[in-house]
Amino acid sequence: MKAPYVTLVLVSCSITPYFAEAASSVAARMDGVQHFGITVKNIDRAHKFYTQVLGGTEVMRDGDFQGDQIHNTLMQIDDLNAKARGVNPRAIGVPNLRSGDQRLDVVFIQFKNVVVELLQYRDAVQQPWTEGTFAPGHENTAPSFPTNMHVSFQIKEDADFDQFIADLEKEAKALGMNNVRCNRNVLATSENERLKAPVEGNALEITEGKSNGWALAYCKGPEGEQLEFNQVKAPVKQLFEQAKQAHDQKYQNIK
């Protein structure tokens, strides 16, 4: 008995790429993907995997992030969702960076064509770079299960970041995507307060430490996915450029 086989018929055809009818004012101010973020249980172990196993080059590490602005910037929509559901934010995995009960540590790792950010949310009493996380990990690991990764898009340096976020929400809403919402870096105890927050609170700019020159905004995408937008200016910009150069040199003779 012969084994079954499949015949492939190749048909030559012309494929016309899709272009939006009108150029988006948001797209005109973007400069590609900046990084992918992965929330981990053990940032030290993950760091070893991404650098020693996969061969990435560390850009920089920073951490012990806490306080009102960083909490509002990262967690505001989730706080409001918890309030709307009548549950304690902690019950749905929202850390209290505002009070400092929990802290955030991060490290950026450069690869040839992308940067990976590792994030660890931990209790304040836990030492940095040790195993343990504030929120329990997901038991459901199938690729169909939504997990806590995020994609970050880079905004051009000369763009008005605060206005960009306002326009992003406006253009998404015009397409019927009312659930595209961005956190503000000021306190908002209701959706109405979030909407009325001054435009200057749309993005958070870090002006000290290793992250000096880094600006960010956290938004929810139309499917509830976590998105980030960044501007990367000096001096932190130089750290990424140096890491990219070092990474390229390290592997330039490897084929």
Beta strands, then each sheet from edge to edge (+ up, - down):
strand 1: 30-39
strand 2: 57-65
strand 3: 102-110
strand 4: 115-123
strand 5: 149-155
strand 6: 181-182
strand 7: 204-205
strand 8: 214-220
strand 9: 226-232
sheet 1: 2+ 3- 4+ 1+ 5- 9- 8+ 6-
sheet 2: 2+ 3- 4+ 1+ 5- 9- 8+ 7-
end
